[in-house]
Amino acid sequence: MNEALAFGDLSIPSVPFESSMSNHVILVASGDLRESANQVCWAAQSEMEAALTAAIEKLGWAVKRGHAYDEACGHGFISSQRQGIEVFRRLDPDAPIIVAEAVWQYSHHVLAGLTTHRGPILTVANWSGTWPGLVGLLNLNGSLTKAGVRYSSLWSETFDDEWFMGKLGQWLTSGQVDHDVSHVRPFDPSVASENARHVGQDIAQTLRTDKAILGVFDEGCMGMFNAIIPDHLLNPTGVFKERLSQSALYFETKQVSDSEAQTVRDWLDQAGMRFHTGANHETDLTDAQILDQCRMFIAAVRLADDFGCDAIGIQYQQGLKDLLPASDLVEGMLNNADRPPVMSRCGKRELYPGIPLTHFNEVDECAGLDGLLTQRIHAALGQPTENTLHDLRWSDADQSGSTEEEVWVLEISGAAPPAHFVDGWKGAEGFRQPPMYFPSGGSTVRGISKPGVVVWSRVYVEDDKLKMDLGLADAISLPQEETERRWQATTSQWPVMHAVLRGVTRNQMMARHKANHIQVAYASSEAEAIDAMHAKATAAFELGMIVSLCGEVE
């Protein structure tokens, strides 16, 4: 019988320490901090673990779960950092270990234990839009990369396909998996046009000379260790953090008058945004929730102005979720140049007029630095300045047959600017955020991203250095029924971009990408997209980042 490890008011069923065994792997699963999500998602995790275990056993290996199912909690996830530390304390540090993820997870729950684990580590995810294990896996991979932990990674729809079984067998016998990353090559500034090179160099020099501020409303959202840029890496780029508290945002939100909030709501209605409202606060999007979001929007802009911020990031999903509606509508407005005007408290100054106040969703500072660079580069080149991160959520073949390309579903709960949508604000809809994650409701900004050429990028930390990957993608149109299929397979309340990554296969993207997020910005033409990509790459290069181009970029 397993004893229980108790600390505070938490008891954890434990697995006794065992020495290394031949043909034996330990399986662990990191979960959400929100127990409602863990309970709802456990069935999918259990199913995925059964399929993965069958694959491992087929190859002649045994699986032992590193922590037991908790009857009282109703799931078998590691659901806190403390629990993760205690679980790993009881495991053989030299045993091969698999972190199996069928859902979104908080990486810091297992990161502490993995940093001192000596045995081979494999992260594995299901290939599903509905149960976004691959999103959780990408965040964990980025966090392990930043922490300098050696690991391998795999993913599969069925866990019995030839590719997966071959790679799994490779890891079981050698302790590592090799992936094709031939789509990646170092950026050579000489390939940029003279104009792009000069713009990138000028932006970098201006940042170093004049400096810029990221307003960070409580960093470390949802255990995303990879989303925190250490100051000693960020500050040499000329960018510094203003560490702000979400309690200040809550207070400032409550100071905004009803009339000011209503003015913002009226602007949204007149711009053509459609809100799907109801009367039940627990399950519906209500007008009161929308007004509170309008208050938060005004408050966020005023606080950004107070501290001279060039971009801001709101954590929201821990803390504010119990006090205010979701920040998604706020984030979409902030990232759009065309948005409701916000006046200073005295009413004499319009704040940040005519430009996006770049917002990095979930306080992803890597996206914040990227977004700041993108806005300045695109402004200097006369390109659209609106940009956003998305979750690299899932990809699938187009079942309508309109394209033979693998089409990625890029989705995010917040931050997508309506300038990216077909018909702009008129193409934007507001749905209530799912109650499982967002108890106080709030409107999303849902829309379908318009067709066009897109520059994608990601800043990340590896080997204690800032790095940036860039590439080109095409945002494409799909028939409405195919779009609906993808929405229903993922999260139907959120905005979507149908993206085809140029010259990057599904497995290459998963093998290389070091984050659950990907940054995207439109360009007006093919040639201008290449210039924008090269200019941003040049700026990053001049700021000391290690820059790589991915896929077909010419």
C-alpha positions as CSV (number, residue, x, y, z in Angstrom):
1,M,0.0,0.0,0.0
2,N,1.3,3.5,-0.9
3,E,1.9,5.8,2.0
4,A,0.8,9.4,1.7
5,L,3.2,12.4,1.5
6,A,1.6,15.2,3.4
7,F,2.5,18.9,3.4
8,G,0.2,21.8,4.4
9,D,-3.3,20.6,3.7
10,L,-2.3,18.5,0.7
11,S,-1.9,14.8,0.7
12,I,-0.4,13.0,-2.3
13,P,-0.5,9.3,-3.0
14,S,3.1,8.3,-3.6
15,V,5.0,5.6,-5.4
16,P,7.8,4.0,-3.4
17,F,11.3,4.7,-4.5
18,E,12.7,1.9,-6.7
19,S,16.1,1.4,-8.1
20,S,16.7,1.3,-11.9
21,M,15.2,-1.6,-13.7
22,S,16.0,-3.0,-17.2
23,N,13.2,-2.4,-19.7
24,H,11.3,-0.2,-17.3
25,V,10.0,3.4,-17.8
26,I,8.3,5.7,-15.4
27,L,5.3,7.8,-16.6
28,V,4.2,11.1,-15.1
29,A,1.6,13.6,-16.1
30,S,1.6,17.4,-15.4
31,G,-1.8,19.0,-15.1
32,D,-3.5,22.3,-14.7
33,L,-3.5,24.3,-11.4
34,R,-7.3,24.6,-11.8
35,E,-8.9,21.4,-10.5
36,S,-12.0,21.9,-12.6
37,A,-9.9,21.6,-15.7
38,N,-8.0,18.5,-14.3
39,Q,-11.3,16.7,-13.6
40,V,-12.8,17.5,-17.0
41,C,-9.7,16.5,-18.9
42,W,-8.7,13.4,-17.0
43,A,-10.7,11.0,-19.2
44,A,-8.7,12.2,-22.3
45,Q,-5.4,11.9,-20.4
46,S,-6.3,8.4,-19.2
47,E,-7.2,7.3,-22.8
48,M,-3.9,8.7,-24.1
49,E,-1.9,7.0,-21.4
50,A,-3.5,3.6,-22.2
51,A,-2.6,3.9,-25.9
52,L,1.0,5.1,-25.1
53,T,1.4,2.2,-22.5
54,A,0.3,-0.3,-25.1
55,A,2.9,1.0,-27.6
56,I,5.6,0.8,-25.0
57,E,4.6,-2.7,-24.0
58,K,4.5,-3.8,-27.6
59,L,8.2,-2.9,-27.8
60,G,8.9,-5.2,-24.8
61,W,9.1,-2.5,-22.1
62,A,7.1,-2.1,-18.8
63,V,5.5,1.1,-17.6
64,K,5.1,2.2,-14.0
65,R,3.1,5.3,-13.2
66,G,5.1,7.7,-11.0
67,H,2.1,9.0,-9.1
68,A,-1.2,7.4,-8.3
69,Y,-4.7,8.4,-9.4
70,D,-6.2,10.6,-6.6
71,E,-9.8,9.4,-5.7
72,A,-10.5,12.6,-3.7
73,C,-9.4,15.0,-6.5
74,G,-10.9,12.9,-9.3
75,H,-7.8,12.8,-11.5
76,G,-4.2,11.5,-11.8
77,F,-2.4,14.7,-12.7
78,I,0.4,16.4,-10.8
79,S,-1.4,19.7,-10.0
80,S,1.1,21.8,-8.2
81,Q,4.8,22.5,-8.1
82,R,5.0,21.2,-4.5
83,Q,3.3,18.0,-5.5
84,G,5.7,17.6,-8.4
85,I,8.8,18.0,-6.2
86,E,7.5,15.4,-3.8
87,V,6.6,13.0,-6.6
88,F,10.1,13.2,-8.1
89,R,11.7,12.9,-4.7
90,R,10.3,9.4,-4.5
91,L,11.4,8.3,-8.0
92,D,14.6,6.7,-9.2
93,P,16.6,9.6,-10.6
94,D,18.3,7.4,-13.2
95,A,15.2,5.7,-14.6
96,P,14.0,6.5,-18.1
97,I,11.0,8.9,-17.6
98,I,8.1,9.9,-19.9
99,V,6.1,13.0,-19.4
100,A,2.8,12.2,-21.1
101,E,0.5,15.1,-22.0
102,A,-3.0,15.0,-23.5
103,V,-4.0,18.4,-22.2
104,W,-2.7,21.9,-21.4
105,Q,-0.4,21.7,-18.4
106,Y,1.6,23.9,-16.1
107,S,5.3,23.2,-16.8
108,H,6.6,24.3,-13.4
109,H,4.7,21.4,-11.8
110,V,7.3,19.0,-13.1
111,L,10.2,21.3,-14.1
112,A,11.9,21.2,-10.7
113,G,12.0,17.4,-10.7
114,L,13.1,17.2,-14.3
115,T,16.1,19.6,-13.8
116,T,17.8,17.1,-11.5
117,H,16.6,13.9,-13.2
118,R,19.6,12.0,-14.5
119,G,17.8,9.4,-16.7
120,P,16.6,9.9,-20.2
121,I,13.5,12.2,-20.5
122,L,10.9,11.9,-23.2
123,T,7.9,14.3,-23.6
124,V,5.0,12.8,-25.5
125,A,1.7,14.4,-26.6
126,N,-1.5,13.4,-28.4
127,W,-2.1,15.0,-31.8
128,S,-5.5,16.5,-31.0
129,G,-7.1,19.9,-31.3
130,T,-9.8,19.1,-28.7
131,W,-7.3,18.0,-26.1
132,P,-4.3,20.2,-26.7
133,G,-1.6,18.1,-25.3
134,L,0.7,19.3,-28.0
135,V,0.3,22.9,-26.8
136,G,1.3,21.8,-23.3
137,L,4.2,19.7,-24.7
138,L,5.5,22.7,-26.7
139,N,5.5,24.8,-23.5
140,L,7.2,22.1,-21.5
141,N,9.8,21.7,-24.2
142,G,10.5,25.4,-24.3
143,S,10.8,25.4,-20.5
144,L,13.2,22.5,-20.5
145,T,15.2,24.1,-23.3
146,K,15.5,27.3,-21.3
147,A,16.5,25.4,-18.2
148,G,19.2,23.5,-20.0
149,V,17.6,20.1,-19.5
150,R,18.3,17.4,-22.1
151,Y,15.2,15.7,-23.4
152,S,13.6,14.1,-26.5
153,S,10.0,14.6,-27.7
154,L,7.3,12.7,-29.7
155,W,3.7,13.1,-30.7
156,S,1.1,10.9,-32.4
157,E,-2.6,10.7,-33.2
158,T,-2.9,7.0,-32.5
159,F,0.4,5.9,-30.9
160,D,0.6,2.9,-33.2
161,D,1.7,4.5,-36.5
162,E,5.0,3.5,-38.0
163,W,6.7,6.8,-37.5
164,F,5.9,7.0,-33.8
165,M,6.7,3.4,-33.1
166,G,10.1,3.7,-34.8
167,K,11.0,6.9,-32.9
168,L,9.7,5.4,-29.6
169,G,11.9,2.4,-30.2
170,Q,14.9,4.6,-30.8
171,W,14.4,6.4,-27.5
172,L,13.8,3.2,-25.5
173,T,17.1,1.7,-26.8
174,S,19.3,4.8,-27.0
175,G,17.7,7.4,-24.7
176,Q,17.3,10.0,-27.4
177,V,15.3,10.7,-30.6
178,D,16.6,12.3,-33.7
179,H,14.4,14.7,-35.8
180,D,14.8,16.3,-39.2
181,V,15.4,20.0,-38.7
182,S,17.0,20.6,-42.1
183,H,14.5,23.5,-42.7
184,V,16.5,25.7,-40.3
185,R,19.6,27.7,-41.3
186,P,21.4,30.7,-39.7
187,F,20.4,34.1,-40.8
188,D,23.0,36.0,-42.9
189,P,22.3,39.7,-42.8
190,S,23.8,40.1,-46.3
191,V,20.7,38.5,-47.8
192,A,18.5,41.4,-46.8
193,S,17.8,44.3,-49.1
194,E,19.6,47.5,-48.4
195,N,16.4,49.1,-47.1
196,A,15.5,46.2,-44.9
197,R,19.0,46.0,-43.5
198,H,19.1,49.7,-42.7
199,V,15.6,49.7,-41.1
200,G,16.6,46.7,-38.9
201,Q,19.9,48.4,-37.9
202,D,18.2,51.7,-37.1
203,I,15.5,50.0,-34.9
204,A,18.2,48.1,-33.0
205,Q,20.2,51.3,-32.5
206,T,17.2,53.3,-31.4
207,L,16.2,50.6,-28.9
208,R,19.7,50.5,-27.4
209,T,19.9,54.3,-27.2
210,D,16.4,55.3,-26.2
211,K,15.4,52.1,-24.5
212,A,11.9,50.7,-24.1
213,I,9.7,49.3,-21.3
214,L,7.6,46.2,-21.1
215,G,4.8,46.6,-18.6
216,V,4.5,43.1,-16.9
217,F,1.4,42.6,-14.9
218,D,2.7,39.7,-12.7
219,E,5.0,37.4,-14.6
220,G,5.1,33.6,-14.7
221,C,1.5,33.0,-16.0
222,M,0.4,29.3,-15.9
223,G,3.9,28.0,-15.1
224,M,5.3,29.1,-18.4
225,F,9.0,29.3,-17.3
226,N,9.9,29.6,-21.0
227,A,7.9,32.9,-21.2
228,I,10.1,34.8,-18.8
229,I,13.2,36.5,-20.2
230,P,15.9,37.0,-17.6
231,D,16.8,40.6,-17.1
232,H,20.5,39.9,-17.9
233,L,19.4,38.8,-21.4
234,L,16.6,41.3,-22.0
235,N,18.3,44.5,-20.9
236,P,21.2,44.4,-23.4
237,T,18.5,44.7,-26.1
238,G,17.6,48.1,-24.7
239,V,14.3,46.7,-23.2
240,F,13.5,46.7,-19.5
241,K,10.6,45.5,-17.4
242,E,8.3,47.6,-15.4
243,R,7.0,45.0,-12.9
244,L,3.4,45.9,-12.2
245,S,0.8,44.2,-10.1
246,Q,-2.6,42.9,-11.3
247,S,-4.0,44.3,-8.0
248,A,-3.2,47.7,-9.3
249,L,-5.0,46.9,-12.6
250,Y,-8.0,45.6,-10.6
251,F,-8.1,48.8,-8.5
252,E,-7.8,51.1,-11.5
253,T,-10.5,49.1,-13.3
254,K,-12.9,49.8,-10.4
255,Q,-12.2,53.6,-10.7
256,V,-13.5,53.8,-14.3
257,S,-16.9,55.3,-14.4
258,D,-20.0,53.6,-15.9
259,S,-20.2,56.4,-18.6
260,E,-16.6,55.9,-19.7
261,A,-17.2,52.1,-20.0
262,Q,-20.4,52.6,-21.9
263,T,-18.6,54.9,-24.3
264,V,-16.2,52.0,-25.2
265,R,-19.1,49.6,-25.6
266,D,-21.0,52.0,-27.8
267,W,-17.9,52.4,-30.0
268,L,-17.6,48.6,-30.4
269,D,-21.3,48.3,-31.3
270,Q,-21.0,51.1,-33.9
271,A,-17.9,49.4,-35.3
272,G,-19.9,46.3,-36.0
273,M,-18.7,43.8,-33.4
274,R,-21.5,41.4,-32.5
275,F,-21.8,40.1,-28.9
276,H,-23.7,36.9,-28.1
277,T,-25.1,37.7,-24.7
278,G,-27.4,36.1,-22.2
279,A,-28.7,36.7,-18.7
280,N,-26.9,33.9,-16.7
281,H,-23.6,35.1,-15.3
282,E,-22.3,31.5,-14.7
283,T,-22.8,30.3,-18.3
284,D,-23.6,33.3,-20.5
285,L,-21.8,36.4,-21.7
286,T,-23.6,39.3,-20.0
287,D,-23.6,43.0,-20.7
288,A,-22.2,43.6,-17.2
289,Q,-19.2,41.4,-18.0
290,I,-18.6,43.4,-21.2
291,L,-18.8,46.7,-19.4
292,D,-16.2,45.5,-16.9
293,Q,-13.9,44.5,-19.8
294,C,-14.4,48.0,-21.1
295,R,-13.3,49.4,-17.8
296,M,-10.3,47.1,-17.7
297,F,-9.3,48.3,-21.2
298,I,-9.3,52.0,-20.1
299,A,-7.5,51.1,-16.9
300,A,-4.8,49.2,-18.7
301,V,-4.1,52.0,-21.2
302,R,-3.9,54.5,-18.3
303,L,-1.5,52.4,-16.3
304,A,0.6,51.9,-19.3
305,D,0.8,55.6,-19.8
306,D,1.5,56.2,-16.1
307,F,4.7,54.1,-16.4
308,G,5.7,55.0,-20.0
309,C,5.2,51.4,-21.2
310,D,5.8,50.6,-24.9
311,A,4.0,47.2,-24.6
312,I,2.1,45.5,-21.8
313,G,1.2,41.9,-20.8
314,I,-1.6,40.9,-18.4
315,Q,-1.4,37.5,-16.7
316,Y,-5.1,37.3,-15.9
317,Q,-5.5,33.5,-15.8
318,Q,-4.4,33.3,-12.2
319,G,-5.6,36.0,-9.7
320,L,-7.7,38.3,-11.8
321,K,-9.9,35.4,-13.1
322,D,-11.6,35.3,-9.6
323,L,-12.2,39.1,-9.7
324,L,-12.9,40.3,-13.2
325,P,-14.1,39.0,-16.6
326,A,-11.4,37.7,-19.0
327,S,-9.0,40.2,-20.5
328,D,-9.4,38.9,-24.1
329,L,-11.6,41.7,-25.4
330,V,-9.2,44.1,-23.7
331,E,-6.2,42.5,-25.4
332,G,-7.8,42.5,-28.9
333,M,-8.6,46.2,-28.6
334,L,-5.0,47.0,-27.3
335,N,-3.4,45.3,-30.3
336,N,-5.5,47.1,-32.9
337,A,-4.7,50.6,-34.2
338,D,-8.4,51.3,-34.8
339,R,-9.9,51.1,-31.4
340,P,-12.0,53.1,-28.9
341,P,-10.0,56.2,-27.8
342,V,-8.8,56.4,-24.2
343,M,-8.3,59.7,-22.5
344,S,-6.1,60.6,-19.6
345,R,-7.8,60.8,-16.2
346,C,-8.0,64.6,-16.6
347,G,-9.6,64.2,-20.0
348,K,-7.0,66.4,-21.8
349,R,-4.9,63.8,-23.6
350,E,-5.7,60.9,-25.8
351,L,-3.4,58.0,-24.9
352,Y,-1.5,56.1,-27.6
353,P,-3.6,57.5,-30.4
354,G,-3.7,55.8,-33.7
355,I,-1.3,52.9,-32.9
356,P,-1.5,49.6,-31.2
357,L,-0.4,49.4,-27.6
358,T,1.1,46.0,-28.2
359,H,-0.2,43.4,-25.7
360,F,1.6,40.1,-25.0
361,N,-1.1,37.6,-24.0
362,E,-0.4,35.6,-20.8
363,V,2.6,37.8,-20.0
364,D,4.7,35.9,-22.5
365,E,7.7,38.2,-22.5
366,C,9.3,36.5,-25.5
367,A,6.2,37.5,-27.4
368,G,6.4,40.9,-25.9
369,L,9.9,41.6,-27.1
370,D,8.9,40.1,-30.5
371,G,5.8,42.2,-30.7
372,L,7.6,45.4,-29.8
373,L,10.2,44.7,-32.5
374,T,7.5,43.8,-35.0
375,Q,5.4,46.9,-34.4
376,R,8.4,49.2,-34.9
377,I,9.8,47.3,-37.9
378,H,6.4,47.3,-39.7
379,A,5.8,50.9,-38.9
380,A,9.2,51.9,-40.4
381,L,8.4,49.9,-43.5
382,G,4.8,51.1,-43.9
383,Q,3.4,47.7,-43.2
384,P,0.5,46.7,-41.0
385,T,1.6,47.1,-37.4
386,E,-1.0,44.9,-35.7
387,N,0.5,41.6,-34.5
388,T,-0.3,38.9,-32.1
389,L,0.7,35.6,-30.6
390,H,-1.4,32.5,-31.2
391,D,-1.2,29.0,-29.8
392,L,0.4,26.6,-32.2
393,R,-2.8,24.6,-31.5
394,W,-3.0,21.8,-34.0
395,S,-2.7,21.0,-37.7
396,D,-4.7,18.7,-40.0
397,A,-5.4,18.0,-43.7
398,D,-8.1,20.1,-45.3
399,Q,-11.1,17.8,-45.4
400,S,-12.9,20.1,-47.9
401,G,-10.2,19.4,-50.5
402,S,-9.6,23.1,-51.2
403,T,-5.9,22.6,-50.6
404,E,-3.5,19.7,-50.4
405,E,-1.3,21.5,-47.8
406,E,-1.2,20.7,-44.1
407,V,-3.1,23.6,-42.5
408,W,-2.3,24.7,-39.0
409,V,-5.0,26.0,-36.6
410,L,-3.5,29.0,-34.9
411,E,-5.8,30.1,-32.1
412,I,-5.5,32.2,-28.9
413,S,-8.1,33.1,-26.3
414,G,-7.0,36.8,-26.4
415,A,-4.8,39.4,-28.1
416,A,-5.9,38.8,-31.7
417,P,-6.5,42.2,-33.3
418,P,-9.6,42.6,-35.5
419,A,-7.4,44.1,-38.2
420,H,-6.4,40.5,-38.9
421,F,-10.0,39.4,-39.5
422,V,-12.0,39.2,-42.6
423,D,-14.1,42.4,-42.5
424,G,-12.2,43.8,-39.5
425,W,-14.5,44.8,-36.6
426,K,-17.5,43.8,-38.6
427,G,-16.1,40.3,-38.7
428,A,-15.5,40.2,-34.9
429,E,-17.8,38.3,-32.6
430,G,-17.9,38.1,-28.8
431,F,-18.6,34.8,-27.1
432,R,-18.4,34.0,-23.4
433,Q,-15.1,32.4,-22.3
434,P,-15.6,28.7,-21.2
435,P,-16.7,28.6,-17.6
436,M,-14.2,25.8,-16.8
437,Y,-11.3,28.2,-17.1
438,F,-13.0,31.6,-16.8
439,P,-15.5,31.7,-13.9
440,S,-16.2,35.4,-14.2
441,G,-16.9,35.2,-17.9
442,G,-16.0,37.9,-20.4
443,S,-16.0,38.2,-24.2
444,T,-13.6,36.8,-26.6
445,V,-12.8,38.5,-29.9
446,R,-13.6,35.8,-32.4
447,G,-12.9,36.2,-36.1
448,I,-11.4,34.4,-39.1
449,S,-8.1,35.7,-40.2
450,K,-8.0,37.1,-43.7
451,P,-6.0,35.6,-46.5
452,G,-2.5,37.0,-46.9
453,V,1.2,36.5,-46.5
454,V,2.3,36.4,-42.9
455,V,5.7,36.7,-41.2
456,W,5.9,34.3,-38.2
457,S,8.5,34.3,-35.5
458,R,9.4,33.2,-32.0
459,V,11.9,34.6,-29.5
460,Y,13.1,32.0,-27.0
461,V,15.9,31.3,-24.5
462,E,18.5,28.5,-25.0
463,D,22.0,28.1,-23.7
464,D,21.5,31.3,-21.7
465,K,21.1,33.2,-24.9
466,L,18.2,35.0,-26.7
467,K,17.3,33.3,-30.0
468,M,14.8,34.1,-32.7
469,D,13.3,31.8,-35.4
470,L,11.5,33.4,-38.3
471,G,9.6,32.2,-41.4
472,L,6.9,32.9,-43.9
473,A,3.3,31.5,-43.9
474,D,0.2,32.0,-45.9
475,A,-3.1,32.7,-44.0
476,I,-5.6,31.0,-46.3
477,S,-9.4,30.9,-46.7
478,L,-11.2,27.6,-46.1
479,P,-14.8,26.8,-46.8
480,Q,-17.1,27.7,-43.9
481,E,-17.9,24.1,-43.1
482,E,-14.2,23.3,-42.8
483,T,-13.6,26.3,-40.6
484,E,-16.5,25.2,-38.4
485,R,-15.1,21.7,-38.2
486,R,-11.8,23.1,-37.0
487,W,-13.5,25.4,-34.5
488,Q,-15.6,22.5,-33.1
489,A,-12.4,20.3,-32.8
490,T,-10.6,23.1,-30.9
491,T,-12.2,26.1,-29.1
492,S,-15.1,27.6,-31.0
493,Q,-15.2,30.8,-29.0
494,W,-11.6,31.9,-30.1
495,P,-10.2,33.6,-33.2
496,V,-8.6,31.4,-35.8
497,M,-6.0,31.7,-38.5
498,H,-5.7,29.0,-41.1
499,A,-1.9,28.9,-41.6
500,V,0.2,27.1,-44.1
501,L,3.9,27.3,-43.0
502,R,6.1,27.6,-46.0
503,G,8.7,24.8,-46.4
504,V,8.2,23.4,-42.8
505,T,6.5,20.1,-42.3
506,R,4.4,19.3,-39.3
507,N,7.1,17.2,-37.6
508,Q,9.8,19.7,-38.4
509,M,7.8,22.5,-36.7
510,M,7.2,20.4,-33.6
511,A,10.8,19.3,-33.4
512,R,12.2,22.8,-33.6
513,H,9.6,25.2,-32.0
514,K,10.4,26.1,-28.4
515,A,7.1,27.5,-27.3
516,N,3.3,27.0,-27.3
517,H,3.1,30.4,-28.9
518,I,3.9,31.7,-32.3
519,Q,4.0,35.4,-33.3
520,V,2.3,36.5,-36.6
521,A,2.0,39.8,-38.5
522,Y,0.7,40.5,-42.0
523,A,2.5,42.2,-44.9
524,S,1.0,43.9,-47.9
525,S,2.7,41.8,-50.5
526,E,5.2,39.0,-51.0
527,A,8.2,41.2,-51.5
528,E,7.2,43.4,-48.5
529,A,6.8,40.3,-46.3
530,I,10.4,39.2,-47.2
531,D,11.7,42.7,-46.4
532,A,9.8,42.8,-43.1
533,M,11.1,39.4,-42.1
534,H,14.7,40.4,-43.0
535,A,14.4,43.7,-41.3
536,K,13.2,42.0,-38.0
537,A,15.9,39.4,-38.4
538,T,18.5,42.1,-38.8
539,A,17.3,44.0,-35.8
540,A,17.4,40.9,-33.6
541,F,20.8,40.0,-35.0
542,E,22.1,43.5,-34.2
543,L,20.7,43.2,-30.7
544,G,22.8,40.1,-30.0
545,M,20.2,37.4,-30.7
546,I,21.1,34.1,-32.5
547,V,18.7,34.3,-35.5
548,S,17.6,31.5,-37.7
549,L,15.4,31.4,-40.8
550,C,13.0,28.4,-41.1
551,G,11.6,26.9,-44.3
552,E,11.1,28.6,-47.6
553,V,11.8,32.3,-47.1
554,E,12.5,33.6,-50.6
